[in-house]
Structures are given as structure tokens and as C-alpha cells.
Amino acid sequence: MNSLAHLNKYLFKYKIKLGLGIIFIVLSNLFGIYPAQVIREAFDEVVGRSEIAAEKTYFFTDFLNKFISDQDLAYKLLFFGVLVLVFAILKGIFTFLMRQTVIVVSRYIEFDLKGEVYEKYQTLNSTFYKRNNTGDLMNRISEDVSRVRMYLGPAIMYTINLIVLFVLVITTMISVNPKLTLYVLFS
């Protein structure tokens, strides 16, 4: 990990864009989790709220009841369907923005690293070039730096995505039923 510490200066250089990418990761995952809540509310609206469900507040249903009467079930279901579709579109948009932001930052870092290696090559003496093959030196600039970009871009993006998704899912599960969540986590 010490050899990767060299990359921290690049992560700090692009911290604003990486922060924006993390915000897009969170928003993408939020819009991926909300449809399940909407579908739960739609089922409860069709079947009728049970005693347990009647104690809980339903954000979308309560909002919808202000505009549509209880007899207009078809309109309510249409609203829930449109809401799920809107959340899916928003998830797709934020997933696209997430990938564009984080992957573009990894390309910027790749460019900076290639420039740094090139600058280092400019300072080396001729005996260094006599000892090393030109192909090996070119490989350092092209393939090795490209591998670092693969580490920085997708690896960091998917790791943060997994952590954020885990936290959001567990939080949502606890809000729905804490006892069942504990059973699931410890079984």
C-alpha cells in the first residue's frame, strides 16, 4: 500500500470532482432503493393497510391522498407506476454521471502520471537508456500507467458504490422492520 500512497496527491488534486462522483454514487443508489418502497406502498394501497402497516407513515401515499380520493385506485396505481419509472430514469442518469465523473478523473490522473514518468525520463542519463530496453520503458508509460488508471477508476468507484449501497440497504431495512433486519444480518 505504500507504493499506492504516491497516488494520493492526484486524488487530492481532483478531490472536488471525486466528491461530486461520490454524491452521484449516493444519489444513484437512493433512486435504486426507493422503487421498492413505492411498490410496497402500492401493494398496501391495493390490498389495504394491515394494523402494523397502518401505524407507519407512507410518504407517497399520504401525498397522493391529498389529490386523489380513496375510490380512484386506478389513478393511484398509475401514479405509483410513473413514480417507479421516474426513479429508474433518475437512477440511470445518476449512474451515468457517476461513471463519467469518476472514470474521467481516472483519465486525468493517467495523463498526469504519464507526464510525470516522461519528465523523469528526461532527467535520466544515457547509461540508464543503454541498460534498459526501449520497449520496457515504453511499457512503463503505456501499460503500467493504464493499470493504475484501472485501479483508480473502476475499482474505487465500485468499492464506494458497494459501501454506500450496503449502508443504504441496511438503513432502509432497519426502518422497515428492525427485528427482521437483525435476523437477516445474524443468520
C-alpha positions as CSV (number, residue, x, y, z in Angstrom):
1,M,0.0,0.0,0.0
2,N,3.0,2.3,0.5
3,S,3.6,2.4,-3.3
4,L,0.0,3.5,-3.8
5,A,0.4,6.4,-1.4
6,H,2.1,8.2,-4.3
7,L,-1.3,8.4,-5.9
8,N,-2.8,10.4,-3.0
9,K,-1.6,13.7,-4.4
10,Y,-3.6,13.1,-7.5
11,L,-6.7,12.1,-5.5
12,F,-6.3,15.4,-3.6
13,K,-5.8,17.3,-6.8
14,Y,-9.1,16.1,-8.2
15,K,-10.9,15.9,-4.8
16,I,-13.8,18.2,-5.9
17,K,-14.6,16.0,-9.0
18,L,-14.2,12.8,-6.9
19,G,-16.5,14.3,-4.3
20,L,-19.1,15.1,-7.0
21,G,-18.7,11.5,-8.2
22,I,-19.4,10.2,-4.6
23,I,-22.5,12.4,-4.5
24,F,-23.7,10.8,-7.8
25,I,-23.0,7.4,-6.3
26,V,-25.2,8.1,-3.3
27,L,-28.0,9.6,-5.5
28,S,-27.9,6.7,-7.9
29,N,-28.2,4.2,-5.0
30,L,-31.0,6.2,-3.4
31,F,-33.0,6.1,-6.6
32,G,-32.3,2.4,-6.8
33,I,-33.7,1.7,-3.4
34,Y,-36.8,4.0,-3.5
35,P,-38.8,1.9,-6.0
36,A,-39.0,-1.0,-3.6
37,Q,-40.6,1.4,-1.1
38,V,-43.0,2.7,-3.7
39,I,-44.1,-0.8,-4.7
40,R,-44.6,-1.7,-1.0
41,E,-46.9,1.4,-0.7
42,A,-48.7,0.4,-3.9
43,F,-49.3,-3.1,-2.6
44,D,-50.5,-1.9,0.7
45,E,-52.8,0.6,-1.0
46,V,-54.4,-2.2,-3.2
47,V,-54.6,-4.9,-0.5
48,G,-55.5,-2.5,2.3
49,R,-53.2,-1.5,5.1
50,S,-52.9,-4.0,7.9
51,E,-52.8,-3.0,11.6
52,I,-49.0,-2.9,11.5
53,A,-48.8,-1.0,8.3
54,A,-51.5,1.5,9.4
55,E,-49.1,2.6,12.2
56,K,-46.4,3.6,9.7
57,T,-46.4,6.7,7.7
58,Y,-46.4,6.3,3.9
59,F,-44.8,9.3,2.2
60,F,-46.0,8.8,-1.3
61,T,-49.5,7.5,-0.4
62,D,-50.1,10.3,2.1
63,F,-49.0,12.8,-0.5
64,L,-51.2,11.2,-3.1
65,N,-54.3,11.1,-0.8
66,K,-54.3,14.9,-0.8
67,F,-55.1,14.9,-4.5
68,I,-56.9,11.7,-5.3
69,S,-59.8,10.1,-3.3
70,D,-59.6,6.6,-2.0
71,Q,-62.0,5.3,-4.6
72,D,-59.7,6.2,-7.6
73,L,-57.4,3.2,-7.2
74,A,-56.5,3.1,-10.9
75,Y,-55.1,6.6,-10.7
76,K,-53.1,5.8,-7.6
77,L,-51.6,2.7,-9.3
78,L,-50.8,4.8,-12.4
79,F,-49.1,7.3,-10.1
80,F,-47.1,4.6,-8.4
81,G,-46.1,3.1,-11.8
82,V,-45.0,6.5,-13.1
83,L,-43.1,7.1,-9.9
84,V,-41.2,3.8,-10.3
85,L,-40.4,4.7,-13.9
86,V,-39.2,8.2,-12.9
87,F,-36.9,6.7,-10.2
88,A,-35.5,4.2,-12.7
89,I,-34.7,7.1,-15.1
90,L,-33.1,9.2,-12.4
91,K,-31.0,6.2,-11.3
92,G,-29.8,5.7,-14.8
93,I,-29.0,9.4,-15.1
94,F,-27.0,9.5,-11.9
95,T,-25.3,6.2,-12.7
96,F,-24.2,7.7,-16.0
97,L,-23.0,10.9,-14.2
98,M,-21.2,8.8,-11.6
99,R,-19.3,6.8,-14.2
100,Q,-18.5,9.8,-16.3
101,T,-17.2,11.7,-13.3
102,V,-15.0,9.0,-11.7
103,I,-13.8,7.5,-14.9
104,V,-12.9,10.9,-16.3
105,V,-10.9,11.7,-13.1
106,S,-9.0,8.4,-13.6
107,R,-8.2,9.5,-17.1
108,Y,-6.9,12.9,-15.8
109,I,-4.7,11.1,-13.3
110,E,-3.5,8.7,-16.0
111,F,-2.5,11.7,-18.1
112,D,-0.7,13.3,-15.1
113,L,1.1,10.1,-14.3
114,K,2.3,9.7,-17.9
115,G,3.6,13.3,-17.8
116,E,5.4,12.6,-14.6
117,V,7.1,9.5,-15.9
118,Y,8.0,11.4,-19.1
119,E,9.5,14.2,-17.0
120,K,11.5,11.6,-15.1
121,Y,12.8,10.0,-18.3
122,Q,14.0,13.4,-19.4
123,T,16.3,13.7,-16.3
124,L,17.9,10.3,-16.6
125,N,21.4,10.0,-18.1
126,S,22.4,7.9,-21.2
127,T,23.7,5.0,-19.2
128,F,20.2,4.3,-17.9
129,Y,18.9,4.1,-21.5
130,K,21.8,1.8,-22.5
131,R,20.9,-0.6,-19.7
132,N,17.1,-0.7,-20.4
133,N,15.2,-1.7,-23.5
134,T,13.2,0.9,-25.2
135,G,10.2,-1.4,-25.2
136,D,10.4,-1.8,-21.4
137,L,10.5,2.0,-20.9
138,M,7.5,2.5,-23.2
139,N,5.7,-0.2,-21.4
140,R,6.1,1.7,-18.2
141,I,4.4,4.7,-19.7
142,S,1.6,2.9,-21.5
143,E,0.6,-0.4,-19.8
144,D,1.7,0.2,-16.2
145,V,0.1,3.6,-16.0
146,S,-3.0,2.2,-17.7
147,R,-3.2,-0.4,-14.9
148,V,-3.0,2.3,-12.3
149,R,-5.9,4.1,-14.1
150,M,-7.9,0.8,-13.9
151,Y,-7.3,0.7,-10.2
152,L,-8.2,4.3,-9.6
153,G,-11.3,4.5,-11.8
154,P,-13.5,1.4,-11.7
155,A,-12.0,-0.1,-8.5
156,I,-12.6,3.0,-6.4
157,M,-15.9,3.6,-8.0
158,Y,-17.3,0.1,-7.4
159,T,-15.8,0.0,-3.9
160,I,-17.5,3.2,-2.8
161,N,-20.7,2.1,-4.6
162,L,-20.7,-1.2,-2.7
163,I,-20.2,0.6,0.7
164,V,-22.9,3.2,0.0
165,L,-25.3,0.6,-1.2
166,F,-24.7,-1.6,1.9
167,V,-25.3,1.3,4.3
168,L,-28.4,2.5,2.5
169,V,-29.9,-1.0,2.2
170,I,-29.3,-1.8,5.9
171,T,-30.7,1.6,6.9
172,T,-33.8,1.0,4.8
173,M,-34.2,-2.5,6.2
174,I,-34.0,-1.2,9.8
175,S,-36.6,1.5,9.0
176,V,-39.0,-1.2,7.6
177,N,-38.5,-3.8,10.3
178,P,-35.6,-3.7,12.8
179,K,-36.2,-7.2,14.2
180,L,-36.3,-8.9,10.8
181,T,-33.2,-7.0,9.8
182,L,-31.3,-8.4,12.8
183,Y,-32.5,-11.9,11.9
184,V,-31.2,-11.4,8.4
185,L,-27.9,-10.0,9.4
186,F,-27.1,-12.6,12.1
187,S,-28.3,-15.7,10.3
